[in-house]
Amino acid sequence: MPISELGQRFRALPRDQALNVASSAGERSVKATCFQMFPGYEKVANMEDGVTEWGRKGFPGAGRCVIAGQQFGLLRSVVTFRKMLLN
């Protein structure tokens, strides 16, 4: 879901699942992560430094994912992303 639409469409995101939020540089996704935490989304992670830095470091490439009826590029390896967050 484009971050620009998050304000109007966040209720379409599941509250009972972990959500990984990413933007190209990480700045917009920080705002989106905070926005999601406010109304009760507790399992939300932000990708620090964004998708651009993720690719520059050689982490797995983008795949396709559907959320709220839209397709967009998303990281193929959520497990790797979570490990990166924990280290």
PDB file of N, CA, C and O in Angstrom:
ATOM      1  N   MET A   1       0.860  -1.167   0.000  1.00  0.00           N
ATOM      2  CA  MET A   1       0.000   0.000   0.000  1.00  0.00           C
ATOM      3  C   MET A   1       0.904   1.227   0.000  1.00  0.00           C
ATOM      4  O   MET A   1       1.794   1.328   0.845  1.00  0.00           O
ATOM      5  N   PRO A   2       0.703   2.141  -0.905  1.00  0.00           N
ATOM      6  CA  PRO A   2       1.520   3.354  -0.892  1.00  0.00           C
ATOM      7  C   PRO A   2       1.346   4.120   0.426  1.00  0.00           C
ATOM      8  O   PRO A   2       0.234   4.237   0.940  1.00  0.00           O
ATOM      9  N   ILE A   3       2.440   4.633   0.959  1.00  0.00           N
ATOM     10  CA  ILE A   3       2.381   5.364   2.222  1.00  0.00           C
ATOM     11  C   ILE A   3       1.438   6.554   2.122  1.00  0.00           C
ATOM     12  O   ILE A   3       0.809   6.932   3.110  1.00  0.00           O
ATOM     13  N   SER A   4       1.333   7.146   0.940  1.00  0.00           N
ATOM     14  CA  SER A   4       0.438   8.296   0.763  1.00  0.00           C
ATOM     15  C   SER A   4      -1.027   7.942   1.001  1.00  0.00           C
ATOM     16  O   SER A   4      -1.839   8.829   1.266  1.00  0.00           O
ATOM     17  N   GLU A   5      -1.376   6.665   0.911  1.00  0.00           N
ATOM     18  CA  GLU A   5      -2.761   6.226   1.114  1.00  0.00           C
ATOM     19  C   GLU A   5      -2.998   5.630   2.497  1.00  0.00           C
ATOM     20  O   GLU A   5      -4.121   5.249   2.826  1.00  0.00           O
ATOM     21  N   LEU A   6      -1.956   5.549   3.298  1.00  0.00           N
ATOM     22  CA  LEU A   6      -2.064   4.879   4.592  1.00  0.00           C
ATOM     23  C   LEU A   6      -3.113   5.504   5.497  1.00  0.00           C
ATOM     24  O   LEU A   6      -3.853   4.786   6.170  1.00  0.00           O
ATOM     25  N   GLY A   7      -3.189   6.824   5.525  1.00  0.00           N
ATOM     26  CA  GLY A   7      -4.146   7.501   6.397  1.00  0.00           C
ATOM     27  C   GLY A   7      -5.585   7.110   6.135  1.00  0.00           C
ATOM     28  O   GLY A   7      -6.382   7.005   7.067  1.00  0.00           O
ATOM     29  N   GLN A   8      -5.926   6.895   4.875  1.00  0.00           N
ATOM     30  CA  GLN A   8      -7.298   6.548   4.526  1.00  0.00           C
ATOM     31  C   GLN A   8      -7.549   5.044   4.567  1.00  0.00           C
ATOM     32  O   GLN A   8      -8.694   4.619   4.721  1.00  0.00           O
ATOM     33  N   ARG A   9      -6.495   4.228   4.431  1.00  0.00           N
ATOM     34  CA  ARG A   9      -6.700   2.795   4.240  1.00  0.00           C
ATOM     35  C   ARG A   9      -6.078   1.908   5.308  1.00  0.00           C
ATOM     36  O   ARG A   9      -6.071   0.688   5.143  1.00  0.00           O
ATOM     37  N   PHE A  10      -5.553   2.470   6.404  1.00  0.00           N
ATOM     38  CA  PHE A  10      -4.837   1.640   7.367  1.00  0.00           C
ATOM     39  C   PHE A  10      -5.707   0.565   7.993  1.00  0.00           C
ATOM     40  O   PHE A  10      -5.189  -0.472   8.408  1.00  0.00           O
ATOM     41  N   ARG A  11      -6.999   0.778   8.072  1.00  0.00           N
ATOM     42  CA  ARG A  11      -7.876  -0.227   8.676  1.00  0.00           C
ATOM     43  C   ARG A  11      -7.918  -1.527   7.875  1.00  0.00           C
ATOM     44  O   ARG A  11      -8.328  -2.562   8.400  1.00  0.00           O
ATOM     45  N   ALA A  12      -7.502  -1.484   6.619  1.00  0.00           N
ATOM     46  CA  ALA A  12      -7.460  -2.693   5.789  1.00  0.00           C
ATOM     47  C   ALA A  12      -6.285  -3.601   6.167  1.00  0.00           C
ATOM     48  O   ALA A  12      -6.260  -4.768   5.778  1.00  0.00           O
ATOM     49  N   LEU A  13      -5.322  -3.080   6.917  1.00  0.00           N
ATOM     50  CA  LEU A  13      -4.163  -3.869   7.325  1.00  0.00           C
ATOM     51  C   LEU A  13      -4.511  -4.708   8.549  1.00  0.00           C
ATOM     52  O   LEU A  13      -5.155  -4.207   9.471  1.00  0.00           O
ATOM     53  N   PRO A  14      -4.099  -5.969   8.576  1.00  0.00           N
ATOM     54  CA  PRO A  14      -4.428  -6.848   9.701  1.00  0.00           C
ATOM     55  C   PRO A  14      -3.686  -6.452  10.976  1.00  0.00           C
ATOM     56  O   PRO A  14      -2.469  -6.270  10.959  1.00  0.00           O
ATOM     57  N   ARG A  15      -4.414  -6.321  12.072  1.00  0.00           N
ATOM     58  CA  ARG A  15      -3.789  -5.968  13.358  1.00  0.00           C
ATOM     59  C   ARG A  15      -3.113  -7.157  14.023  1.00  0.00           C
ATOM     60  O   ARG A  15      -2.253  -6.975  14.884  1.00  0.00           O
ATOM     61  N   ASP A  16      -3.488  -8.370  13.637  1.00  0.00           N
ATOM     62  CA  ASP A  16      -2.969  -9.566  14.303  1.00  0.00           C
ATOM     63  C   ASP A  16      -1.733 -10.147  13.617  1.00  0.00           C
ATOM     64  O   ASP A  16      -1.261 -11.215  14.009  1.00  0.00           O
ATOM     65  N   GLN A  17      -1.204  -9.470  12.610  1.00  0.00           N
ATOM     66  CA  GLN A  17      -0.016  -9.944  11.903  1.00  0.00           C
ATOM     67  C   GLN A  17       1.095  -8.907  11.997  1.00  0.00           C
ATOM     68  O   GLN A  17       0.843  -7.711  12.148  1.00  0.00           O
ATOM     69  N   ALA A  18       2.330  -9.391  11.903  1.00  0.00           N
ATOM     70  CA  ALA A  18       3.472  -8.474  11.896  1.00  0.00           C
ATOM     71  C   ALA A  18       3.502  -7.714  10.578  1.00  0.00           C
ATOM     72  O   ALA A  18       3.324  -8.302   9.512  1.00  0.00           O
ATOM     73  N   LEU A  19       3.726  -6.409  10.651  1.00  0.00           N
ATOM     74  CA  LEU A  19       3.805  -5.562   9.465  1.00  0.00           C
ATOM     75  C   LEU A  19       5.208  -4.980   9.368  1.00  0.00           C
ATOM     76  O   LEU A  19       5.731  -4.435  10.340  1.00  0.00           O
ATOM     77  N   ASN A  20       5.811  -5.097   8.197  1.00  0.00           N
ATOM     78  CA  ASN A  20       7.118  -4.504   7.935  1.00  0.00           C
ATOM     79  C   ASN A  20       6.902  -3.324   7.011  1.00  0.00           C
ATOM     80  O   ASN A  20       6.389  -3.483   5.903  1.00  0.00           O
ATOM     81  N   VAL A  21       7.292  -2.139   7.461  1.00  0.00           N
ATOM     82  CA  VAL A  21       7.053  -0.913   6.711  1.00  0.00           C
ATOM     83  C   VAL A  21       8.373  -0.445   6.106  1.00  0.00           C
ATOM     84  O   VAL A  21       9.389  -0.364   6.796  1.00  0.00           O
ATOM     85  N   ALA A  22       8.345  -0.137   4.803  1.00  0.00           N
ATOM     86  CA  ALA A  22       9.572   0.298   4.134  1.00  0.00           C
ATOM     87  C   ALA A  22       9.270   1.415   3.150  1.00  0.00           C
ATOM     88  O   ALA A  22       8.203   1.457   2.538  1.00  0.00           O
ATOM     89  N   SER A  23      10.226   2.313   3.011  1.00  0.00           N
ATOM     90  CA  SER A  23      10.177   3.341   1.969  1.00  0.00           C
ATOM     91  C   SER A  23      11.561   3.372   1.329  1.00  0.00           C
ATOM     92  O   SER A  23      12.446   2.621   1.739  1.00  0.00           O
ATOM     93  N   SER A  24      11.757   4.212   0.350  1.00  0.00           N
ATOM     94  CA  SER A  24      13.045   4.201  -0.353  1.00  0.00           C
ATOM     95  C   SER A  24      14.212   4.580   0.555  1.00  0.00           C
ATOM     96  O   SER A  24      15.278   3.972   0.463  1.00  0.00           O
ATOM     97  N   ALA A  25      14.033   5.576   1.432  1.00  0.00           N
ATOM     98  CA  ALA A  25      15.128   6.018   2.302  1.00  0.00           C
ATOM     99  C   ALA A  25      14.863   5.782   3.782  1.00  0.00           C
ATOM    100  O   ALA A  25      15.766   5.979   4.595  1.00  0.00           O
ATOM    101  N   GLY A  26      13.670   5.370   4.154  1.00  0.00           N
ATOM    102  CA  GLY A  26      13.357   5.084   5.544  1.00  0.00           C
ATOM    103  C   GLY A  26      12.673   6.201   6.298  1.00  0.00           C
ATOM    104  O   GLY A  26      12.156   5.964   7.390  1.00  0.00           O
ATOM    105  N   GLU A  27      12.647   7.415   5.761  1.00  0.00           N
ATOM    106  CA  GLU A  27      12.053   8.544   6.484  1.00  0.00           C
ATOM    107  C   GLU A  27      10.530   8.474   6.509  1.00  0.00           C
ATOM    108  O   GLU A  27       9.920   8.622   7.568  1.00  0.00           O
ATOM    109  N   ARG A  28       9.913   8.249   5.352  1.00  0.00           N
ATOM    110  CA  ARG A  28       8.447   8.174   5.307  1.00  0.00           C
ATOM    111  C   ARG A  28       7.941   6.956   6.064  1.00  0.00           C
ATOM    112  O   ARG A  28       6.874   7.007   6.677  1.00  0.00           O
ATOM    113  N   SER A  29       8.697   5.860   6.027  1.00  0.00           N
ATOM    114  CA  SER A  29       8.240   4.657   6.708  1.00  0.00           C
ATOM    115  C   SER A  29       8.279   4.808   8.220  1.00  0.00           C
ATOM    116  O   SER A  29       7.488   4.174   8.918  1.00  0.00           O
ATOM    117  N   VAL A  30       9.192   5.643   8.750  1.00  0.00           N
ATOM    118  CA  VAL A  30       9.191   5.914  10.196  1.00  0.00           C
ATOM    119  C   VAL A  30       7.877   6.572  10.582  1.00  0.00           C
ATOM    120  O   VAL A  30       7.260   6.192  11.577  1.00  0.00           O
ATOM    121  N   LYS A  31       7.445   7.555   9.802  1.00  0.00           N
ATOM    122  CA  LYS A  31       6.170   8.223  10.074  1.00  0.00           C
ATOM    123  C   LYS A  31       5.019   7.232   9.978  1.00  0.00           C
ATOM    124  O   LYS A  31       4.118   7.245  10.816  1.00  0.00           O
ATOM    125  N   ALA A  32       5.043   6.381   8.970  1.00  0.00           N
ATOM    126  CA  ALA A  32       3.978   5.397   8.797  1.00  0.00           C
ATOM    127  C   ALA A  32       3.961   4.403   9.948  1.00  0.00           C
ATOM    128  O   ALA A  32       2.891   4.010  10.410  1.00  0.00           O
ATOM    129  N   THR A  33       5.143   3.991  10.418  1.00  0.00           N
ATOM    130  CA  THR A  33       5.226   3.057  11.537  1.00  0.00           C
ATOM    131  C   THR A  33       4.623   3.676  12.784  1.00  0.00           C
ATOM    132  O   THR A  33       3.852   3.020  13.485  1.00  0.00           O
ATOM    133  N   CYS A  34       4.954   4.915  13.072  1.00  0.00           N
ATOM    134  CA  CYS A  34       4.384   5.604  14.236  1.00  0.00           C
ATOM    135  C   CYS A  34       2.877   5.733  14.098  1.00  0.00           C
ATOM    136  O   CYS A  34       2.150   5.565  15.077  1.00  0.00           O
ATOM    137  N   PHE A  35       2.403   6.029  12.906  1.00  0.00           N
ATOM    138  CA  PHE A  35       0.966   6.162  12.660  1.00  0.00           C
ATOM    139  C   PHE A  35       0.263   4.844  12.952  1.00  0.00           C
ATOM    140  O   PHE A  35      -0.811   4.841  13.553  1.00  0.00           O
ATOM    141  N   GLN A  36       0.846   3.729  12.541  1.00  0.00           N
ATOM    142  CA  GLN A  36       0.218   2.436  12.759  1.00  0.00           C
ATOM    143  C   GLN A  36       0.251   2.035  14.225  1.00  0.00           C
ATOM    144  O   GLN A  36      -0.676   1.378  14.699  1.00  0.00           O
ATOM    145  N   MET A  37       1.285   2.409  14.946  1.00  0.00           N
ATOM    146  CA  MET A  37       1.363   2.057  16.360  1.00  0.00           C
ATOM    147  C   MET A  37       0.280   2.769  17.159  1.00  0.00           C
ATOM    148  O   MET A  37      -0.234   2.216  18.131  1.00  0.00           O
ATOM    149  N   PHE A  38      -0.067   3.971  16.769  1.00  0.00           N
ATOM    150  CA  PHE A  38      -1.033   4.758  17.520  1.00  0.00           C
ATOM    151  C   PHE A  38      -2.401   4.101  17.642  1.00  0.00           C
ATOM    152  O   PHE A  38      -2.918   4.019  18.756  1.00  0.00           O
ATOM    153  N   PRO A  39      -3.020   3.626  16.559  1.00  0.00           N
ATOM    154  CA  PRO A  39      -4.359   3.062  16.694  1.00  0.00           C
ATOM    155  C   PRO A  39      -4.394   1.608  17.151  1.00  0.00           C
ATOM    156  O   PRO A  39      -5.450   0.981  17.071  1.00  0.00           O
ATOM    157  N   GLY A  40      -3.291   1.051  17.624  1.00  0.00           N
ATOM    158  CA  GLY A  40      -3.327  -0.290  18.177  1.00  0.00           C
ATOM    159  C   GLY A  40      -2.608  -1.360  17.385  1.00  0.00           C
ATOM    160  O   GLY A  40      -2.767  -2.545  17.680  1.00  0.00           O
ATOM    161  N   TYR A  41      -1.833  -0.991  16.401  1.00  0.00           N
ATOM    162  CA  TYR A  41      -1.013  -1.965  15.685  1.00  0.00           C
ATOM    163  C   TYR A  41       0.268  -2.135  16.483  1.00  0.00           C
ATOM    164  O   TYR A  41       1.103  -1.232  16.527  1.00  0.00           O
ATOM    165  N   GLU A  42       0.424  -3.299  17.118  1.00  0.00           N
ATOM    166  CA  GLU A  42       1.552  -3.497  18.022  1.00  0.00           C
ATOM    167  C   GLU A  42       2.733  -4.209  17.384  1.00  0.00           C
ATOM    168  O   GLU A  42       3.851  -4.107  17.890  1.00  0.00           O
ATOM    169  N   LYS A  43       2.523  -4.920  16.297  1.00  0.00           N
ATOM    170  CA  LYS A  43       3.592  -5.698  15.669  1.00  0.00           C
ATOM    171  C   LYS A  43       4.042  -5.004  14.387  1.00  0.00           C
ATOM    172  O   LYS A  43       3.856  -5.534  13.291  1.00  0.00           O
ATOM    173  N   VAL A  44       4.628  -3.826  14.525  1.00  0.00           N
ATOM    174  CA  VAL A  44       5.038  -3.036  13.365  1.00  0.00           C
ATOM    175  C   VAL A  44       6.535  -2.759  13.453  1.00  0.00           C
ATOM    176  O   VAL A  44       7.034  -2.299  14.480  1.00  0.00           O
ATOM    177  N   ALA A  45       7.245  -3.045  12.361  1.00  0.00           N
ATOM    178  CA  ALA A  45       8.682  -2.780  12.297  1.00  0.00           C
ATOM    179  C   ALA A  45       8.969  -1.857  11.128  1.00  0.00           C
ATOM    180  O   ALA A  45       8.354  -1.973  10.068  1.00  0.00           O
ATOM    181  N   ASN A  46       9.898  -0.949  11.325  1.00  0.00           N
ATOM    182  CA  ASN A  46      10.334  -0.048  10.260  1.00  0.00           C
ATOM    183  C   ASN A  46      11.692  -0.510   9.744  1.00  0.00           C
ATOM    184  O   ASN A  46      12.554  -0.908  10.528  1.00  0.00           O
ATOM    185  N   MET A  47      11.881  -0.459   8.437  1.00  0.00           N
ATOM    186  CA  MET A  47      13.172  -0.792   7.856  1.00  0.00           C
ATOM    187  C   MET A  47      14.043   0.461   7.872  1.00  0.00           C
ATOM    188  O   MET A  47      13.875   1.358   7.046  1.00  0.00           O
ATOM    189  N   GLU A  48      14.967   0.509   8.813  1.00  0.00           N
ATOM    190  CA  GLU A  48      15.859   1.661   8.936  1.00  0.00           C
ATOM    191  C   GLU A  48      16.691   1.822   7.667  1.00  0.00           C
ATOM    192  O   GLU A  48      17.211   0.839   7.139  1.00  0.00           O
ATOM    193  N   ASP A  49      16.819   3.023   7.185  1.00  0.00           N
ATOM    194  CA  ASP A  49      17.571   3.386   5.981  1.00  0.00           C
ATOM    195  C   ASP A  49      16.899   2.968   4.680  1.00  0.00           C
ATOM    196  O   ASP A  49      17.426   3.266   3.607  1.00  0.00           O
ATOM    197  N   GLY A  50      15.768   2.296   4.733  1.00  0.00           N
ATOM    198  CA  GLY A  50      14.952   2.038   3.555  1.00  0.00           C
ATOM    199  C   GLY A  50      15.411   0.945   2.611  1.00  0.00           C
ATOM    200  O   GLY A  50      16.444   0.303   2.803  1.00  0.00           O
ATOM    201  N   VAL A  51      14.600   0.764   1.584  1.00  0.00           N
ATOM    202  CA  VAL A  51      14.807  -0.283   0.597  1.00  0.00           C
ATOM    203  C   VAL A  51      16.072  -0.039  -0.220  1.00  0.00           C
ATOM    204  O   VAL A  51      16.746  -0.993  -0.611  1.00  0.00           O
ATOM    205  N   THR A  52      16.400   1.207  -0.480  1.00  0.00           N
ATOM    206  CA  THR A  52      17.601   1.522  -1.255  1.00  0.00           C
ATOM    207  C   THR A  52      18.850   0.994  -0.558  1.00  0.00           C
ATOM    208  O   THR A  52      19.695   0.364  -1.193  1.00  0.00           O
ATOM    209  N   GLU A  53      18.969   1.246   0.729  1.00  0.00           N
ATOM    210  CA  GLU A  53      20.127   0.773   1.496  1.00  0.00           C
ATOM    211  C   GLU A  53      20.119  -0.746   1.600  1.00  0.00           C
ATOM    212  O   GLU A  53      21.176  -1.375   1.546  1.00  0.00           O
ATOM    213  N   TRP A  54      18.943  -1.341   1.749  1.00  0.00           N
ATOM    214  CA  TRP A  54      18.800  -2.800   1.798  1.00  0.00           C
ATOM    215  C   TRP A  54      19.434  -3.415   0.541  1.00  0.00           C
ATOM    216  O   TRP A  54      20.230  -4.349   0.639  1.00  0.00           O
ATOM    217  N   GLY A  55      19.084  -2.895  -0.617  1.00  0.00           N
ATOM    218  CA  GLY A  55      19.630  -3.409  -1.869  1.00  0.00           C
ATOM    219  C   GLY A  55      21.116  -3.151  -2.010  1.00  0.00           C
ATOM    220  O   GLY A  55      21.852  -3.998  -2.515  1.00  0.00           O
ATOM    221  N   ARG A  56      21.566  -1.976  -1.564  1.00  0.00           N
ATOM    222  CA  ARG A  56      22.983  -1.626  -1.648  1.00  0.00           C
ATOM    223  C   ARG A  56      23.841  -2.585  -0.834  1.00  0.00           C
ATOM    224  O   ARG A  56      24.976  -2.881  -1.210  1.00  0.00           O
ATOM    225  N   LYS A  57      23.298  -3.072   0.285  1.00  0.00           N
ATOM    226  CA  LYS A  57      24.032  -4.005   1.140  1.00  0.00           C
ATOM    227  C   LYS A  57      23.988  -5.436   0.613  1.00  0.00           C
ATOM    228  O   LYS A  57      24.614  -6.331   1.181  1.00  0.00           O
ATOM    229  N   GLY A  58      23.245  -5.651  -0.477  1.00  0.00           N
ATOM    230  CA  GLY A  58      23.231  -6.975  -1.089  1.00  0.00           C
ATOM    231  C   GLY A  58      22.236  -7.951  -0.498  1.00  0.00           C
ATOM    232  O   GLY A  58      22.329  -9.152  -0.753  1.00  0.00           O
ATOM    233  N   PHE A  59      21.283  -7.463   0.290  1.00  0.00           N
ATOM    234  CA  PHE A  59      20.258  -8.348   0.836  1.00  0.00           C
ATOM    235  C   PHE A  59      19.324  -8.798  -0.283  1.00  0.00           C
ATOM    236  O   PHE A  59      19.358  -8.222  -1.370  1.00  0.00           O
ATOM    237  N   PRO A  60      18.485  -9.818  -0.046  1.00  0.00           N
ATOM    238  CA  PRO A  60      17.618 -10.368  -1.105  1.00  0.00           C
ATOM    239  C   PRO A  60      16.805  -9.298  -1.821  1.00  0.00           C
ATOM    240  O   PRO A  60      16.426  -8.285  -1.233  1.00  0.00           O
ATOM    241  N   GLY A  61      16.545  -9.542  -3.103  1.00  0.00           N
ATOM    242  CA  GLY A  61      15.827  -8.586  -3.939  1.00  0.00           C
ATOM    243  C   GLY A  61      14.349  -8.525  -3.657  1.00  0.00           C
ATOM    244  O   GLY A  61      13.849  -9.145  -2.718  1.00  0.00           O
ATOM    245  N   ALA A  62      13.662  -7.777  -4.476  1.00  0.00           N
ATOM    246  CA  ALA A  62      12.233  -7.549  -4.283  1.00  0.00           C
ATOM    247  C   ALA A  62      11.419  -8.635  -4.960  1.00  0.00           C
ATOM    248  O   ALA A  62      11.799  -9.165  -6.003  1.00  0.00           O
ATOM    249  N   GLY A  63      10.285  -8.955  -4.342  1.00  0.00           N
ATOM    250  CA  GLY A  63       9.313  -9.865  -4.919  1.00  0.00           C
ATOM    251  C   GLY A  63       8.020  -9.109  -5.110  1.00  0.00           C
ATOM    252  O   GLY A  63       8.034  -7.884  -5.230  1.00  0.00           O
ATOM    253  N   ARG A  64       6.916  -9.803  -5.140  1.00  0.00           N
ATOM    254  CA  ARG A  64       5.618  -9.155  -5.279  1.00  0.00           C
ATOM    255  C   ARG A  64       4.752  -9.570  -4.102  1.00  0.00           C
ATOM    256  O   ARG A  64       4.832 -10.700  -3.622  1.00  0.00           O
ATOM    257  N   CYS A  65       3.944  -8.661  -3.655  1.00  0.00           N
ATOM    258  CA  CYS A  65       3.056  -8.927  -2.533  1.00  0.00           C
ATOM    259  C   CYS A  65       1.779  -8.137  -2.738  1.00  0.00           C
ATOM    260  O   CYS A  65       1.797  -7.055  -3.325  1.00  0.00           O
ATOM    261  N   VAL A  66       0.677  -8.675  -2.257  1.00  0.00           N
ATOM    262  CA  VAL A  66      -0.597  -7.969  -2.359  1.00  0.00           C
ATOM    263  C   VAL A  66      -1.065  -7.632  -0.953  1.00  0.00           C
ATOM    264  O   VAL A  66      -1.191  -8.515  -0.104  1.00  0.00           O
ATOM    265  N   ILE A  67      -1.320  -6.371  -0.713  1.00  0.00           N
ATOM    266  CA  ILE A  67      -1.892  -5.919   0.552  1.00  0.00           C
ATOM    267  C   ILE A  67      -3.014  -4.969   0.208  1.00  0.00           C
ATOM    268  O   ILE A  67      -2.829  -4.034  -0.571  1.00  0.00           O
ATOM    269  N   ALA A  68      -4.158  -5.200   0.775  1.00  0.00           N
ATOM    270  CA  ALA A  68      -5.334  -4.352   0.555  1.00  0.00           C
ATOM    271  C   ALA A  68      -5.621  -4.180  -0.933  1.00  0.00           C
ATOM    272  O   ALA A  68      -6.004  -3.099  -1.382  1.00  0.00           O
ATOM    273  N   GLY A  69      -5.430  -5.264  -1.694  1.00  0.00           N
ATOM    274  CA  GLY A  69      -5.805  -5.252  -3.093  1.00  0.00           C
ATOM    275  C   GLY A  69      -4.826  -4.601  -4.042  1.00  0.00           C
ATOM    276  O   GLY A  69      -5.130  -4.457  -5.226  1.00  0.00           O
ATOM    277  N   GLN A  70      -3.642  -4.197  -3.557  1.00  0.00           N
ATOM    278  CA  GLN A  70      -2.670  -3.562  -4.448  1.00  0.00           C
ATOM    279  C   GLN A  70      -1.384  -4.363  -4.448  1.00  0.00           C
ATOM    280  O   GLN A  70      -1.002  -4.936  -3.427  1.00  0.00           O
ATOM    281  N   GLN A  71      -0.723  -4.403  -5.579  1.00  0.00           N
ATOM    282  CA  GLN A  71       0.582  -5.045  -5.662  1.00  0.00           C
ATOM    283  C   GLN A  71       1.662  -3.980  -5.552  1.00  0.00           C
ATOM    284  O   GLN A  71       1.510  -2.866  -6.054  1.00  0.00           O
ATOM    285  N   PHE A  72       2.750  -4.339  -4.890  1.00  0.00           N
ATOM    286  CA  PHE A  72       3.900  -3.446  -4.819  1.00  0.00           C
ATOM    287  C   PHE A  72       5.126  -4.276  -4.505  1.00  0.00           C
ATOM    288  O   PHE A  72       5.006  -5.401  -4.021  1.00  0.00           O
ATOM    289  N   GLY A  73       6.296  -3.740  -4.772  1.00  0.00           N
ATOM    290  CA  GLY A  73       7.526  -4.457  -4.476  1.00  0.00           C
ATOM    291  C   GLY A  73       7.680  -4.642  -2.974  1.00  0.00           C
ATOM    292  O   GLY A  73       7.449  -3.708  -2.206  1.00  0.00           O
ATOM    293  N   LEU A  74       8.068  -5.840  -2.551  1.00  0.00           N
ATOM    294  CA  LEU A  74       8.254  -6.119  -1.134  1.00  0.00           C
ATOM    295  C   LEU A  74       9.423  -7.077  -0.994  1.00  0.00           C
ATOM    296  O   LEU A  74       9.702  -7.860  -1.902  1.00  0.00           O
ATOM    297  N   LEU A  75      10.090  -7.019   0.110  1.00  0.00           N
ATOM    298  CA  LEU A  75      11.237  -7.883   0.335  1.00  0.00           C
ATOM    299  C   LEU A  75      10.824  -9.338   0.332  1.00  0.00           C
ATOM    300  O   LEU A  75       9.806  -9.713   0.913  1.00  0.00           O
ATOM    301  N   ARG A  76      11.617 -10.143  -0.323  1.00  0.00           N
ATOM    302  CA  ARG A  76      11.317 -11.564  -0.430  1.00  0.00           C
ATOM    303  C   ARG A  76      11.577 -12.273   0.891  1.00  0.00           C
ATOM    304  O   ARG A  76      10.889 -13.245   1.204  1.00  0.00           O
ATOM    305  N   SER A  77      12.536 -11.823   1.665  1.00  0.00           N
ATOM    306  CA  SER A  77      12.930 -12.550   2.862  1.00  0.00           C
ATOM    307  C   SER A  77      12.620 -11.762   4.127  1.00  0.00           C
ATOM    308  O   SER A  77      13.441 -10.974   4.595  1.00  0.00           O
ATOM    309  N   VAL A  78      11.438 -11.979   4.672  1.00  0.00           N
ATOM    310  CA  VAL A  78      11.046 -11.313   5.917  1.00  0.00           C
ATOM    311  C   VAL A  78      11.878 -11.842   7.072  1.00  0.00           C
ATOM    312  O   VAL A  78      12.191 -11.094   7.998  1.00  0.00           O
ATOM    313  N   VAL A  79      12.243 -13.117   7.034  1.00  0.00           N
ATOM    314  CA  VAL A  79      13.059 -13.703   8.098  1.00  0.00           C
ATOM    315  C   VAL A  79      14.401 -12.992   8.180  1.00  0.00           C
ATOM    316  O   VAL A  79      14.849 -12.650   9.275  1.00  0.00           O
ATOM    317  N   THR A  80      15.048 -12.764   7.052  1.00  0.00           N
ATOM    318  CA  THR A  80      16.324 -12.047   7.036  1.00  0.00           C
ATOM    319  C   THR A  80      16.157 -10.640   7.579  1.00  0.00           C
ATOM    320  O   THR A  80      17.003 -10.157   8.332  1.00  0.00           O
ATOM    321  N   PHE A  81      15.063  -9.975   7.199  1.00  0.00           N
ATOM    322  CA  PHE A  81      14.778  -8.629   7.683  1.00  0.00           C
ATOM    323  C   PHE A  81      14.635  -8.621   9.200  1.00  0.00           C
ATOM    324  O   PHE A  81      15.191  -7.752   9.872  1.00  0.00           O
ATOM    325  N   ARG A  82      13.904  -9.571   9.734  1.00  0.00           N
ATOM    326  CA  ARG A  82      13.717  -9.620  11.189  1.00  0.00           C
ATOM    327  C   ARG A  82      15.029  -9.896  11.904  1.00  0.00           C
ATOM    328  O   ARG A  82      15.292  -9.314  12.956  1.00  0.00           O
ATOM    329  N   LYS A  83      15.858 -10.775  11.350  1.00  0.00           N
ATOM    330  CA  LYS A  83      17.165 -11.038  11.951  1.00  0.00           C
ATOM    331  C   LYS A  83      18.007  -9.768  11.961  1.00  0.00           C
ATOM    332  O   LYS A  83      18.709  -9.489  12.933  1.00  0.00           O
ATOM    333  N   MET A  84      17.934  -9.000  10.878  1.00  0.00           N
ATOM    334  CA  MET A  84      18.686  -7.752  10.792  1.00  0.00           C
ATOM    335  C   MET A  84      18.219  -6.784  11.879  1.00  0.00           C
ATOM    336  O   MET A  84      19.037  -6.084  12.476  1.00  0.00           O
ATOM    337  N   LEU A  85      16.916  -6.741  12.140  1.00  0.00           N
ATOM    338  CA  LEU A  85      16.386  -5.854  13.174  1.00  0.00           C
ATOM    339  C   LEU A  85      16.864  -6.255  14.564  1.00  0.00           C
ATOM    340  O   LEU A  85      17.106  -5.399  15.414  1.00  0.00           O
ATOM    341  N   LEU A  86      17.000  -7.559  14.793  1.00  0.00           N
ATOM    342  CA  LEU A  86      17.372  -8.047  16.118  1.00  0.00           C
ATOM    343  C   LEU A  86      18.862  -7.916  16.401  1.00  0.00           C
ATOM    344  O   LEU A  86      19.266  -7.928  17.564  1.00  0.00           O
ATOM    345  N   ASN A  87      19.683  -7.792  15.374  1.00  0.00           N
ATOM    346  CA  ASN A  87      21.140  -7.691  15.567  1.00  0.00           C
ATOM    347  C   ASN A  87      21.586  -6.279  15.787  1.00  0.00           C
ATOM    348  O   ASN A  87      22.779  -6.029  15.964  1.00  0.00           O
TER     349      ASN A  87
END
